[in-house]
């Protein structure tokens, strides 16, 4: 349940459910702020648990010992790809987000100081290799990568497709998506590299897929931006299920 946009009360004061959970704001914090005053979790839990109404409401409360770091941000494209089902009663506050395979994973930690590119570079491999996009099962894709890698190893070092942020299998995955008709700009976004760099990698890898004899049927739709791609994967997966 989301609090009303205009609400200024702390969650511990206005969120009374039949079973309430209070979470710590940090691993070593033993108190929470209520109306500008510090109070212990034990006191807060007892206050919540003692709540009753004339119609018979009884409340239980417990302390959630889990760690929930702050500062995690969800970008607009990720949010646009989610399917949010509002409830009939105040859908702006009450809603359901069902499981949605293919939606980019939510970061579990806030972004910190940037590390060396080799250490910092990450992308959603599950989405980039999704069978709906590649047209191949995970096992078939692994077999294709193994065989094309052998062809790459046969090339002179200066002729091999390479990128300081991507492994060889990542480049082969990108080439499969290229065969499926995804634009280079979208593939570059998926793997979080520059578009011109991705175009060069695709030009180098296309002949290797052809030499191996791999040919993919194009996707039945034209996808341009990441939100369209995520929605397509979600829809296709839901339809198949």
C-alpha positions in Angstrom: 0.0 0.0 0.0 1.3 3.5 -0.9 0.7 6.4 1.4 -1.4 9.3 0.0 0.8 11.8 -2.0 -0.1 14.6 0.4 0.5 12.5 3.6 3.2 13.9 5.9 3.0 11.4 8.7 5.6 8.8 9.3 4.6 5.3 8.1 4.8 3.9 11.6 2.0 6.4 12.6 -0.6 5.9 9.9 -0.1 2.4 8.4 -2.1 0.1 10.6 -2.7 -3.3 9.1 -3.8 -6.5 10.8 -0.2 -7.5 10.8 2.4 -4.6 10.7 6.2 -4.9 10.0 8.7 -2.3 11.0 12.1 -2.4 9.3 15.4 -1.0 10.4 16.8 1.9 8.5 20.4 0.6 9.0 22.1 -2.5 10.3 23.2 -0.7 13.6 20.1 1.5 14.1 18.0 0.6 17.2 15.6 3.5 17.0 13.3 5.3 14.6 12.0 8.9 14.3 8.4 9.7 15.1 7.3 13.3 15.0 10.8 14.5 15.5 11.5 12.3 18.5 13.5 9.1 18.7 11.9 6.0 20.1 13.0 2.4 20.4 11.7 -0.2 18.1 10.2 -2.1 21.1 8.1 0.9 22.1 7.0 1.5 18.5 6.0 -2.1 18.1 4.1 -2.2 21.4 2.2 1.0 20.4 1.2 -0.5 17.0 0.2 -3.8 18.5 -2.0 -2.1 21.1 -4.2 -0.5 18.4 -7.8 -1.5 18.5 -11.1 -0.2 17.1 -14.7 -0.4 18.3 -15.4 -2.8 15.4 -12.9 -5.4 16.8 -9.7 -4.8 14.8 -6.7 -6.4 16.4 -3.1 -5.7 15.3 0.1 -7.6 15.6 3.5 -6.2 14.8 7.1 -7.5 14.5 10.5 -6.2 13.6 11.9 -7.1 10.2 15.6 -7.7 10.6 16.3 -7.6 6.9 18.6 -5.0 5.3 17.0 -2.6 2.8 19.6 -0.1 1.4 18.4 3.3 0.4 19.3 5.2 -2.7 18.3 2.6 -5.2 16.8 4.3 -8.3 14.5 2.8 -11.0 14.8 4.5 -14.4 11.7 5.6 -16.4 12.2 2.9 -19.1 12.2 0.1 -16.4 9.0 1.6 -14.8 7.3 1.9 -18.2 8.0 -1.8 -18.9 6.2 -2.9 -15.7 2.6 -4.1 -15.8 0.8 -2.5 -12.8 -2.7 -3.7 -12.0 -4.6 -1.1 -9.9 -7.1 -2.2 -7.4 -10.8 -1.2 -7.7 -10.5 0.6 -4.3 -8.1 3.5 -4.7 -6.0 2.1 -7.4 -3.5 5.0 -7.1 -2.5 3.5 -3.6 -3.4 -0.2 -4.0 -2.1 -2.2 -6.9 -0.5 -5.5 -7.9 2.7 -6.0 -9.8 2.6 -9.6 -11.1 5.8 -11.6 -12.0 7.0 -10.4 -15.3 9.9 -12.4 -16.9 12.1 -10.3 -19.2 11.8 -7.1 -17.3 15.4 -5.8 -16.6 16.5 -6.7 -13.1 16.2 -4.1 -10.3 19.6 -3.2 -8.8 20.0 -4.5 -5.3 22.4 -1.8 -4.2 22.5 1.9 -4.8 25.0 3.2 -7.3 28.3 4.0 -5.7 31.6 5.4 -7.0 32.4 4.3 -10.5 35.0 1.6 -10.7 37.3 0.6 -13.6 35.2 -0.1 -16.7 36.0 -3.8 -16.6 34.7 -4.1 -13.1 31.8 -1.7 -13.4 30.3 -2.8 -16.7 27.1 -4.9 -16.2 24.0 -5.5 -18.3 21.0 -7.8 -18.1 22.3 -11.0 -19.7 18.9 -12.8 -19.0 17.1 -10.3 -21.2 19.8 -10.2 -23.9 19.8 -14.0 -24.2 16.0 -14.5 -23.8 14.8 -17.2 -26.2 12.0 -14.9 -27.3 14.6 -12.5 -28.7 17.3 -14.9 -29.8 15.0 -17.6 -31.3 17.1 -20.2 -29.6 16.9 -22.1 -26.3 19.6 -21.4 -23.8 21.2 -24.7 -24.5 21.2 -24.1 -28.3 22.6 -20.6 -27.8 25.4 -22.0 -25.6 26.3 -24.5 -28.4 26.3 -21.8 -31.0 28.6 -19.6 -28.9 31.0 -22.5 -28.4 31.3 -23.2 -32.2 31.6 -19.5 -33.2 34.2 -19.0 -30.5 36.3 -21.7 -32.2 36.1 -19.8 -35.5 37.1 -16.6 -33.7 40.1 -18.3 -32.1 41.3 -19.3 -35.6 41.6 -15.7 -36.6 44.7 -13.6 -36.2 44.6 -11.6 -33.0 44.2 -8.3 -34.8 41.2 -9.6 -36.8 39.2 -10.9 -33.8 36.1 -8.9 -32.8 36.8 -7.6 -29.3 35.7 -4.9 -26.9 37.2 -4.0 -23.6 33.8 -4.2 -21.8 32.4 -7.4 -23.5 33.3 -11.0 -23.4 33.4 -13.0 -26.6 30.1 -14.7 -25.8 28.5 -11.2 -25.3 29.6 -10.2 -28.8 28.2 -13.4 -30.3 24.8 -12.9 -28.5 24.7 -9.4 -30.0 25.3 -10.8 -33.5 22.4 -13.2 -33.0 20.1 -10.3 -32.1 21.4 -8.5 -35.1 20.3 -11.4 -37.3 16.9 -11.3 -35.7 16.5 -7.7 -36.9 17.1 -5.6 -33.7 18.6 -2.3 -34.6 22.3 -1.7 -33.7 21.2 1.2 -31.5 19.0 -1.0 -29.4 21.6 -3.8 -29.2 24.1 -1.2 -28.1 21.7 -0.1 -25.4 21.2 -3.7 -24.2 24.9 -4.3 -23.8 25.6 -0.7 -22.6 28.3 0.2 -25.2 28.5 2.9 -27.8 26.4 2.4 -31.0 29.4 2.9 -33.3 31.4 0.4 -31.4 28.5 -2.1 -31.6 28.2 -1.6 -35.3 31.8 -2.4 -35.8 31.5 -5.6 -33.7 28.5 -6.7 -35.7 30.2 -6.2 -39.0 33.1 -8.3 -37.8 30.9 -11.1 -36.4 28.2 -11.4 -39.1 30.6 -13.4 -41.5 31.4 -15.8 -38.7 27.7 -16.7 -38.1 27.3 -17.1 -41.8 30.4 -19.2 -42.0 29.0 -21.4 -39.3 25.7 -21.7 -41.2 23.5 -20.1 -38.6 20.6 -18.1 -40.0 17.9 -16.7 -37.8 14.4 -15.7 -38.8 13.7 -12.0 -38.1 11.4 -11.1 -35.3 7.7 -10.6 -36.3 7.8 -7.1 -34.9 10.0 -4.0 -35.3 11.4 -3.0 -32.0 13.1 0.4 -31.6 13.3 1.4 -27.9 14.1 -0.6 -24.7 10.6 -0.2 -23.3 9.0 -1.8 -26.5 11.5 -4.6 -26.3 10.7 -5.3 -22.6 7.0 -5.2 -23.2 7.3 -7.6 -26.2 9.2 -10.1 -24.1 6.7 -9.9 -21.3 3.7 -10.3 -23.7 5.3 -13.2 -25.6 6.2 -15.0 -22.4 2.8 -14.5 -20.8 1.1 -15.7 -24.0 3.3 -18.8 -24.2 2.4 -19.6 -20.6 
